[in-house]
């Protein structure tokens, strides 16, 4: 149920962003920052290139008059934005199924000596008191009690 809701919210956020002309908002909702910026950059870059090719004097265009922009520019931008919305929705679906790790990082031999976070399940540095991915504390109640007893004993056992 939670996965369906996440996919639906991602799709709605992505569509709302597409309506106002900001592709990548669905990816930003999923905290895929690089992918979000990539979609925004691709759309802006394609728009600039297409406008410079199909419009003889782009400075004379009224930015609020959508009808003044030629169809040769509008159609490719529309397709890019639709693919961005579909991509964000599919990513949300796959993350909910467990098909992806969520960040595209696979553990290497350097990561195997770490500690698994009880909240997000990712490998983190065992020397830290918090998870570097979700920032939740790593100490459990049992570990907290052991740390308290060690601290109390260290005062008298010098």
C-alpha positions in Angstrom: 0.0 0.0 0.0 2.8 2.4 0.9 4.5 1.6 -2.4 1.4 2.5 -4.4 1.1 5.8 -2.5 4.7 6.6 -3.2 4.4 5.9 -6.9 1.2 8.0 -7.1 2.7 10.9 -5.2 5.8 10.8 -7.4 3.7 10.8 -10.5 1.6 13.7 -9.3 4.7 15.7 -8.3 6.3 15.0 -11.6 3.2 16.0 -13.6 2.8 19.1 -11.5 6.4 20.0 -12.2 5.9 19.3 -15.9 2.8 21.5 -16.1 4.8 24.5 -14.8 7.7 23.6 -17.0 10.2 22.2 -14.4 11.2 18.7 -15.4 12.9 16.5 -12.7 10.6 17.4 -9.8 9.5 13.7 -9.5 13.2 12.8 -9.2 13.8 15.5 -6.7 10.8 14.1 -4.6 12.6 10.7 -4.7 15.8 12.4 -3.6 17.6 11.5 -6.9 19.2 14.9 -7.1 21.7 14.2 -9.8 19.0 12.7 -12.0 16.7 15.6 -11.4 19.4 18.1 -12.4 20.2 16.0 -15.4 16.5 16.1 -16.7 16.4 19.8 -16.0 19.7 20.4 -17.9 18.6 18.2 -20.8 15.4 20.0 -21.2 16.9 23.5 -20.9 19.7 22.6 -23.3 17.4 21.1 -25.8 15.1 24.2 -25.6 18.0 26.6 -26.1 19.4 24.6 -29.0 16.0 24.2 -30.7 15.1 27.9 -30.2 18.4 29.0 -31.6 17.9 26.8 -34.7 14.2 27.3 -35.5 13.7 31.0 -34.4 15.6 33.6 -36.3 15.5 36.2 -33.5 15.0 34.4 -30.2 15.3 37.7 -28.2 12.2 39.0 -29.9 10.0 36.1 -28.5 7.6 36.8 -25.7 8.4 34.1 -23.1 4.8 34.1 -21.9 3.3 33.6 -25.4 3.4 29.9 -25.8 1.9 30.1 -29.3 4.8 32.1 -30.6 7.2 29.2 -30.0 7.3 27.0 -33.2 5.9 23.4 -33.0 9.4 22.1 -34.0 10.5 23.4 -30.5 7.4 22.5 -28.5 7.1 18.9 -29.6 10.6 17.7 -28.6 10.4 19.5 -25.3 7.0 17.9 -24.6 8.4 14.5 -25.4 11.5 15.1 -23.1 9.2 16.2 -20.2 6.9 13.2 -20.7 9.8 10.8 -20.6 11.0 12.5 -17.5 7.7 11.9 -15.8 7.6 8.3 -16.9 11.2 7.8 -15.7 10.4 9.2 -12.2 7.3 7.0 -11.9 9.1 3.9 -12.9 11.9 4.7 -10.5 9.4 5.0 -7.6 7.8 1.7 -8.6 11.2 -0.1 -8.8 12.4 1.3 -5.5 9.2 0.1 -3.8 9.6 -3.4 -5.2 13.2 -3.5 -3.9 14.6 -3.7 -7.4 17.0 -0.9 -6.8 19.0 0.2 -3.8 17.7 3.7 -4.1 21.1 5.3 -4.7 22.7 3.3 -7.4 25.6 2.4 -5.2 26.7 -1.3 -4.8 28.8 -2.3 -1.9 32.5 -2.9 -2.6 35.1 -4.7 -0.7 35.8 -1.5 1.3 32.2 -1.3 2.4 31.9 -4.9 3.6 33.8 -4.2 6.9 31.2 -1.7 8.0 28.1 -2.0 10.1 24.6 -2.4 8.7 22.2 0.4 9.8 19.1 -1.0 11.6 17.0 1.8 10.0 17.9 1.8 6.3 20.0 -1.4 6.0 23.0 0.3 4.3 26.6 -0.3 5.3 28.1 2.6 7.2 31.3 3.3 9.1 31.4 1.4 12.4 33.4 4.1 14.1 30.6 6.6 13.9 27.6 6.8 16.2 25.2 7.5 13.4 24.4 6.2 9.9 26.0 8.2 7.1 23.0 7.6 4.8 20.0 8.2 6.9 21.6 10.0 9.9 19.8 7.8 12.4 21.7 6.8 15.6 23.4 3.3 15.3 23.4 2.6 19.0 20.6 0.2 20.2 19.3 0.0 23.7 21.7 -2.9 24.5 24.7 -1.1 23.1 23.7 2.1 24.9 23.5 0.2 28.2 27.0 -1.4 27.6 28.4 2.1 26.8 27.0 3.5 30.0 28.4 0.6 32.1 31.8 1.0 30.4 31.8 4.7 31.1 30.9 4.2 34.7 33.6 1.5 35.1 36.3 3.5 33.5 36.1 6.2 36.2 37.2 3.7 38.9 39.3 1.3 36.9 42.2 3.4 35.9 
